[in-house]
Amino acid sequence: MADILYTYKNQVYANITNLCDCRCRFCIRSHEDGVGDAETLWHKADPTLEEIIAAMDAFDFTGYTELVYCGYGEPTCALDNMIASAKYAKEKYGVAIRVNTNGLGNLYHERDIVPVLAEVVDSVSISLNAPTKEAYMDVTRPKFENAFEAMLDFAVECKGVIPHVRMTIVDVLPEEDIQASRELAESLGVDLKIRKFA
């Protein structure tokens, strides 16, 4: 069975689904089976809520202050399990909750999921990937035609109700794209994190 919880660089991550509504050109799941101490992050079938909670109860959270929902799929594709298990982890183990997301959850679920996220999520990290719609669509290859606009709207909405919201890009982008991404994030009132491409 694939790892549900795994650690990487002193963080603990929850890998709860392999579903994703994008096919990003740089996605690590195209190149590696695992990350950090996880041998594989590929689930034969997505874990049930009971399996996620059992994995949490088997994990030693000592020294960890945050649980990050980030695996080989888009965590909001498993929204109900994510919210229920996040509430459980927060109440039982006292960890803050971060969601690393492509920001397309409203499109995927065809409804506004931000109020549900705001009930339990402390931090949201949204993959911006590119500063223009054309470049974003090319690198991210989402299922939705209006994905770029929806992702920006999602960031703005989250900013109003979730304590920490940031967008991310990888450092392989040209300097002018990095600067344009920074300006775009600033125009939305959110921080930009530049991640090392690994």
C-alpha positions as CSV (number, residue, x, y, z in Angstrom):
1,M,0.0,0.0,0.0
2,A,1.2,3.5,-0.8
3,D,2.3,5.8,2.0
4,I,-0.5,8.0,3.3
5,L,1.7,10.0,5.6
6,Y,5.3,10.7,4.8
7,T,8.0,13.1,5.9
8,Y,10.2,15.3,3.8
9,K,12.6,18.0,5.0
10,N,11.3,18.0,8.5
11,Q,7.6,18.3,7.5
12,V,4.8,15.7,7.6
13,Y,2.6,15.3,4.5
14,A,-0.7,13.6,3.9
15,N,-1.0,11.8,0.5
16,I,-4.8,11.1,0.3
17,T,-5.5,10.9,-3.4
18,N,-4.0,10.3,-6.8
19,L,-6.7,12.1,-8.6
20,C,-5.7,15.4,-10.2
21,D,-7.4,17.7,-12.7
22,C,-4.1,18.9,-14.2
23,R,-1.2,17.3,-16.0
24,C,1.7,19.6,-15.2
25,R,4.7,19.2,-17.4
26,F,7.1,19.4,-14.4
27,C,5.1,17.2,-12.0
28,I,7.3,14.9,-10.0
29,R,4.9,12.1,-10.2
30,S,5.9,11.8,-13.9
31,H,9.5,11.0,-12.8
32,E,9.5,9.5,-9.4
33,D,7.4,7.0,-7.4
34,G,8.1,8.5,-4.0
35,V,9.2,11.6,-2.1
36,G,11.2,11.9,1.1
37,D,10.8,8.7,3.2
38,A,7.9,7.4,1.1
39,E,8.7,4.4,-1.0
40,T,5.7,5.0,-3.2
41,L,2.9,7.6,-3.2
42,W,0.9,5.7,-5.8
43,H,-2.3,4.4,-4.3
44,K,-3.9,1.3,-5.9
45,A,-7.2,2.9,-4.7
46,D,-7.5,6.1,-2.8
47,P,-7.5,5.6,1.0
48,T,-10.7,5.7,2.9
49,L,-11.2,8.2,5.8
50,E,-10.7,5.3,8.2
51,E,-7.4,4.4,6.6
52,I,-6.2,8.0,6.7
53,I,-7.1,8.3,10.4
54,A,-5.4,4.9,11.1
55,A,-2.2,6.2,9.4
56,M,-2.4,9.4,11.6
57,D,-2.8,7.3,14.8
58,A,0.2,5.2,13.8
59,F,2.4,8.2,13.2
60,D,4.4,10.0,15.9
61,F,3.6,13.7,15.5
62,T,6.1,14.6,18.2
63,G,8.1,17.7,17.0
64,Y,5.7,18.4,14.1
65,T,3.6,21.5,14.2
66,E,2.0,21.3,10.8
67,L,0.3,18.7,8.6
68,V,0.5,19.4,4.9
69,Y,-2.0,17.9,2.5
70,C,0.2,17.3,-0.6
71,G,0.7,14.0,-2.4
72,Y,0.6,12.6,-5.9
73,G,-2.8,14.0,-6.5
74,E,-4.7,17.2,-5.8
75,P,-5.9,17.0,-2.2
76,T,-9.1,19.0,-2.9
77,C,-10.2,16.2,-5.3
78,A,-10.7,14.2,-2.0
79,L,-12.3,17.1,-0.3
80,D,-14.6,15.3,2.2
81,N,-11.8,13.0,3.4
82,M,-9.4,15.9,3.6
83,I,-11.6,18.1,5.7
84,A,-12.7,15.3,8.1
85,S,-9.1,14.0,8.6
86,A,-7.8,17.5,9.0
87,K,-10.3,18.2,11.7
88,Y,-9.3,14.9,13.4
89,A,-5.5,15.7,13.2
90,K,-6.0,19.2,14.5
91,E,-8.1,18.2,17.4
92,K,-6.2,15.1,18.4
93,Y,-2.6,16.1,17.6
94,G,-2.7,19.9,17.7
95,V,-1.1,20.4,14.3
96,A,-1.8,23.3,12.0
97,I,-3.2,22.4,8.6
98,R,-1.8,23.5,5.3
99,V,-3.1,22.6,1.9
100,N,-0.9,22.6,-1.2
101,T,-3.3,23.0,-4.1
102,N,-3.7,23.9,-7.7
103,G,-6.5,26.2,-6.7
104,L,-9.1,24.6,-9.0
105,G,-11.3,23.0,-6.3
106,N,-14.2,25.3,-7.0
107,L,-14.2,24.2,-10.7
108,Y,-13.7,20.5,-9.8
109,H,-16.6,20.5,-7.4
110,E,-18.7,23.0,-9.3
111,R,-19.3,24.9,-6.1
112,D,-17.5,27.2,-3.7
113,I,-15.4,25.1,-1.4
114,V,-13.5,27.9,0.3
115,P,-15.9,28.3,3.2
116,V,-15.4,24.6,4.0
117,L,-11.7,24.9,3.8
118,A,-11.8,28.0,6.1
119,E,-13.4,25.9,8.9
120,V,-10.1,23.9,9.4
121,V,-7.3,25.1,7.1
122,D,-4.7,27.5,8.5
123,S,-2.6,27.9,5.4
124,V,-3.1,27.5,1.6
125,S,-0.3,27.3,-0.9
126,I,-1.5,27.7,-4.5
127,S,0.5,26.6,-7.5
128,L,0.6,29.7,-9.8
129,N,3.2,28.1,-12.1
130,A,3.2,30.9,-14.7
131,P,2.3,34.6,-14.8
132,T,0.0,34.5,-17.9
133,K,-2.9,32.4,-18.9
134,E,-1.2,31.2,-22.1
135,A,1.9,30.0,-20.2
136,Y,-0.2,28.6,-17.4
137,M,-2.4,26.5,-19.7
138,D,0.7,25.2,-21.5
139,V,2.6,24.1,-18.4
140,T,-0.3,23.0,-16.2
141,R,-2.6,21.5,-18.8
142,P,-5.7,21.6,-16.7
143,K,-9.1,20.1,-17.6
144,F,-10.8,23.4,-17.4
145,E,-10.7,26.2,-20.0
146,N,-11.1,29.0,-17.4
147,A,-8.6,27.4,-15.0
148,F,-6.2,30.4,-14.8
149,E,-8.9,32.9,-13.9
150,A,-10.6,30.5,-11.4
151,M,-7.2,29.9,-9.7
152,L,-6.7,33.6,-9.2
153,D,-10.2,34.1,-7.9
154,F,-9.7,31.2,-5.5
155,A,-6.5,32.9,-4.2
156,V,-8.4,36.1,-3.6
157,E,-11.3,34.4,-1.9
158,C,-9.0,32.4,0.4
159,K,-7.1,35.5,1.4
160,G,-10.3,36.8,3.0
161,V,-11.0,33.9,5.2
162,I,-7.8,31.7,5.6
163,P,-5.0,33.1,7.8
164,H,-2.0,32.4,5.5
165,V,-2.3,32.3,1.7
166,R,0.5,32.2,-0.8
167,M,1.2,31.4,-4.4
168,T,4.2,29.4,-5.6
169,I,6.3,29.1,-8.7
170,V,9.4,27.0,-9.4
171,D,12.8,28.7,-9.8
172,V,13.3,27.3,-13.4
173,L,11.2,30.1,-14.8
174,P,13.0,33.0,-16.6
175,E,13.7,36.0,-14.4
176,E,11.1,38.1,-16.3
177,D,8.4,35.5,-15.6
178,I,9.5,35.3,-11.9
179,Q,9.1,39.1,-11.7
180,A,5.8,39.0,-13.5
181,S,4.6,36.3,-11.1
182,R,5.7,38.4,-8.1
183,E,3.8,41.4,-9.5
184,L,0.7,39.3,-10.1
185,A,0.7,37.9,-6.6
186,E,1.2,41.3,-5.2
187,S,-1.8,42.6,-7.2
188,L,-3.9,39.9,-5.6
189,G,-2.6,40.8,-2.1
190,V,-0.9,37.4,-1.5
191,D,2.7,36.3,-1.0
192,L,4.8,34.5,-3.6
193,K,7.1,31.7,-2.7
194,I,9.8,30.7,-5.2
195,R,10.4,26.9,-4.8
196,K,13.5,25.1,-5.9
197,F,12.8,22.7,-8.7
198,A,13.7,19.2,-7.3
